[in-house]
């Protein structure tokens, strides 16, 4: 967990295009679940190097709503951890 190889794989999953015709509001869509979990795993890793990618996906209106929400949570988790380490 947290290694470069794992992060690279998770990032690739997040950045895959959403299938044509997918319902972006479908929280139960398999792709939405997988990508959401990828975002949360990146948040748990705490690597600040992935913040830009998470923020980009979080604001991508062509991405599943569930994934955007998970990316926002992951960003908050990384920032909180980073701030607590600098205190």
Secondary structure, DSSP 8 states (H G I E B T S, - for coil): ---HHHHHHHHHHHHS---TT--TT-TT-HHHHHHHHHHHHHHHHT-GGGHHHHHHHHT-TTS-HHHHHHHHHHHHHHHHHHHHHH-
